[in-house]
Amino acid sequence: MYIQRQIAPLGVQLSRLARGLPTGGDLDYVDSVTLIRALEGRVAM
């Protein structure tokens, strides 16, 4: 939320991943199906 408030005046839109990826998780260990679903289901903040 802090970052969102800081960059809002710049017109940058943030989104968060939908599910399947833990916060701080390493993308090197995520299978392609989980990554695709997380990107497709992302939600605007």
mmCIF file of the C-alpha atoms, coordinates in Angstrom:
data_MODEL
# 
_entry.id   MODEL 
# 
loop_
_atom_site.group_PDB 
_atom_site.id 
_atom_site.type_symbol 
_atom_site.label_atom_id 
_atom_site.label_alt_id 
_atom_site.label_comp_id 
_atom_site.label_asym_id 
_atom_site.label_entity_id 
_atom_site.label_seq_id 
_atom_site.pdbx_PDB_ins_code 
_atom_site.Cartn_x 
_atom_site.Cartn_y 
_atom_site.Cartn_z 
_atom_site.occupancy 
_atom_site.B_iso_or_equiv 
_atom_site.pdbx_formal_charge 
_atom_site.auth_seq_id 
_atom_site.auth_comp_id 
_atom_site.auth_asym_id 
_atom_site.auth_atom_id 
_atom_site.pdbx_PDB_model_num 
ATOM 1  C CA . MET A 1 1  ? 0.000  0.000   0.000   1.00 0.00 ? 1  MET A CA 1 
ATOM 2  C CA . TYR A 1 2  ? 2.873  2.365   0.773   1.00 0.00 ? 2  TYR A CA 1 
ATOM 3  C CA . ILE A 1 3  ? 4.415  1.901   -2.665  1.00 0.00 ? 3  ILE A CA 1 
ATOM 4  C CA . GLN A 1 4  ? 1.019  2.259   -4.317  1.00 0.00 ? 4  GLN A CA 1 
ATOM 5  C CA . ARG A 1 5  ? 0.471  5.629   -2.643  1.00 0.00 ? 5  ARG A CA 1 
ATOM 6  C CA . GLN A 1 6  ? 3.944  6.810   -3.589  1.00 0.00 ? 6  GLN A CA 1 
ATOM 7  C CA . ILE A 1 7  ? 3.655  6.016   -7.303  1.00 0.00 ? 7  ILE A CA 1 
ATOM 8  C CA . ALA A 1 8  ? -0.040 6.838   -7.804  1.00 0.00 ? 8  ALA A CA 1 
ATOM 9  C CA . PRO A 1 9  ? 0.741  10.408  -8.959  1.00 0.00 ? 9  PRO A CA 1 
ATOM 10 C CA . LEU A 1 10 ? 2.939  8.932   -11.704 1.00 0.00 ? 10 LEU A CA 1 
ATOM 11 C CA . GLY A 1 11 ? 0.006  7.054   -13.232 1.00 0.00 ? 11 GLY A CA 1 
ATOM 12 C CA . VAL A 1 12 ? 1.554  3.629   -12.617 1.00 0.00 ? 12 VAL A CA 1 
ATOM 13 C CA . GLN A 1 13 ? -0.952 0.872   -11.901 1.00 0.00 ? 13 GLN A CA 1 
ATOM 14 C CA . LEU A 1 14 ? -0.052 -1.941  -9.522  1.00 0.00 ? 14 LEU A CA 1 
ATOM 15 C CA . SER A 1 15 ? -1.542 -5.398  -9.353  1.00 0.00 ? 15 SER A CA 1 
ATOM 16 C CA . ARG A 1 16 ? -1.018 -8.355  -7.080  1.00 0.00 ? 16 ARG A CA 1 
ATOM 17 C CA . LEU A 1 17 ? -0.783 -11.973 -8.092  1.00 0.00 ? 17 LEU A CA 1 
ATOM 18 C CA . ALA A 1 18 ? -3.995 -13.902 -7.648  1.00 0.00 ? 18 ALA A CA 1 
ATOM 19 C CA . ARG A 1 19 ? -2.960 -17.097 -5.885  1.00 0.00 ? 19 ARG A CA 1 
ATOM 20 C CA . GLY A 1 20 ? -0.498 -19.924 -5.791  1.00 0.00 ? 20 GLY A CA 1 
ATOM 21 C CA . LEU A 1 21 ? 2.607  -17.862 -5.155  1.00 0.00 ? 21 LEU A CA 1 
ATOM 22 C CA . PRO A 1 22 ? 3.659  -17.213 -1.588  1.00 0.00 ? 22 PRO A CA 1 
ATOM 23 C CA . THR A 1 23 ? 4.891  -13.769 -0.621  1.00 0.00 ? 23 THR A CA 1 
ATOM 24 C CA . GLY A 1 24 ? 8.652  -13.758 -0.912  1.00 0.00 ? 24 GLY A CA 1 
ATOM 25 C CA . GLY A 1 25 ? 8.630  -17.052 -2.811  1.00 0.00 ? 25 GLY A CA 1 
ATOM 26 C CA . ASP A 1 26 ? 11.327 -17.786 -5.374  1.00 0.00 ? 26 ASP A CA 1 
ATOM 27 C CA . LEU A 1 27 ? 9.988  -17.889 -8.947  1.00 0.00 ? 27 LEU A CA 1 
ATOM 28 C CA . ASP A 1 28 ? 12.706 -20.385 -9.910  1.00 0.00 ? 28 ASP A CA 1 
ATOM 29 C CA . TYR A 1 29 ? 10.779 -23.107 -8.078  1.00 0.00 ? 29 TYR A CA 1 
ATOM 30 C CA . VAL A 1 30 ? 7.273  -22.362 -9.411  1.00 0.00 ? 30 VAL A CA 1 
ATOM 31 C CA . ASP A 1 31 ? 5.809  -24.596 -12.113 1.00 0.00 ? 31 ASP A CA 1 
ATOM 32 C CA . SER A 1 32 ? 4.533  -22.955 -15.298 1.00 0.00 ? 32 SER A CA 1 
ATOM 33 C CA . VAL A 1 33 ? 0.832  -23.731 -14.670 1.00 0.00 ? 33 VAL A CA 1 
ATOM 34 C CA . THR A 1 34 ? 0.885  -22.061 -11.246 1.00 0.00 ? 34 THR A CA 1 
ATOM 35 C CA . LEU A 1 35 ? 2.707  -19.025 -12.634 1.00 0.00 ? 35 LEU A CA 1 
ATOM 36 C CA . ILE A 1 36 ? 0.288  -18.638 -15.561 1.00 0.00 ? 36 ILE A CA 1 
ATOM 37 C CA . ARG A 1 37 ? -2.765 -18.873 -13.276 1.00 0.00 ? 37 ARG A CA 1 
ATOM 38 C CA . ALA A 1 38 ? -1.296 -16.355 -10.854 1.00 0.00 ? 38 ALA A CA 1 
ATOM 39 C CA . LEU A 1 39 ? -0.642 -13.856 -13.658 1.00 0.00 ? 39 LEU A CA 1 
ATOM 40 C CA . GLU A 1 40 ? -4.019 -14.361 -15.335 1.00 0.00 ? 40 GLU A CA 1 
ATOM 41 C CA . GLY A 1 41 ? -5.918 -13.864 -12.093 1.00 0.00 ? 41 GLY A CA 1 
ATOM 42 C CA . ARG A 1 42 ? -4.046 -10.835 -10.809 1.00 0.00 ? 42 ARG A CA 1 
ATOM 43 C CA . VAL A 1 43 ? -6.110 -8.106  -9.182  1.00 0.00 ? 43 VAL A CA 1 
ATOM 44 C CA . ALA A 1 44 ? -5.689 -4.320  -9.420  1.00 0.00 ? 44 ALA A CA 1 
ATOM 45 C CA . MET A 1 45 ? -4.829 -2.725  -6.094  1.00 0.00 ? 45 MET A CA 1 
# 
